[in-house]
Amino acid sequence: MGKKVDIEDLIDARGVAAELGLTHANTVSQYQHRYADMPRPALDLGERRVKLWLRSEIKAWAFKLEAEGRNKPGRRPSQ
């Protein structure tokens, strides 16, 4: 049996981008390859098809980055 999720917690790439402060939703797939610890989609229907993440997992990951002193991927350090 698969994982049970609250459908209100599901977000698409645009939602992930918003949570991470990214400008473009298409950047999310690049971060999936670049950051091994980034949460994987809860639902992935295949290449060029819908992917949905759990907002709670994305928020927790963003919090972890900040707690470890790493910037969120989409935010450049201030100079």
N, C-alpha and C positions, 0 to 999 in steps of 0.2 A: 504494500500500500504506500502511496506517495505521501509527501509532507502536506499537512493541513496548514493553510494560511488564511489570514483575514484578507479578503479581496480589497478592503479599503487601504491596506498597507502596500499594495502593488503599484509600482510606478514604471513608466517606460523610460527610454533613454533621455527624453526631455526632462523628466522628473529627476533622474540621476544627475544630469548636467546642472540643474538648478540647485540641487542639494550640495553639489561639490563646487559651485561657483564657476562652472565652465560656461563659455560663451556659446558653444555649439554642441548639439546633441550627438553629432557624428563623431565627436572626440571621445565619447564614452567607449567605443569599441577599441580605440587605440590604447586607452588606459587598461582595458581588460588584458591586453597583451603585455603592457609595460609593468604593471603592478600585480605580482603574483598573489598578494594578500587581499586584493580587491574582491569584494563579494561577487560571486557568480550569479547569473540570473536564476530566479526561482522557476521561471518558465522560459524555455528557449525552443522555439519551433523550427530552428534551422537557419542557415545562411539566408540573409535578406528577408527574413520573416521576423515577426514580433518577438521581442525579448522583454521580460518583465522582472524587475528586481523588487526585493522587499525594502521599503523605505527605512524600516528600523535597522536593517543590516548596513545600508549605505550610511545612515547617520552615525551608527556605532563605529564604522570604519573611519569616517571623517574625524570623529572625536579621538579615536586612537592615534591618527596621524598627528593631531595637534598635541595630544598628551606626550607623544614621543619626541616632540620638537620638530617633526617634519611638517612642512606646509601641505595643505591640501593640494593635490596634483594640479588643479586648475589655477592656483593662485601663485603668482610669482612673489618671491621675497622682496620686500621694499629695500631700496638701495639708498 
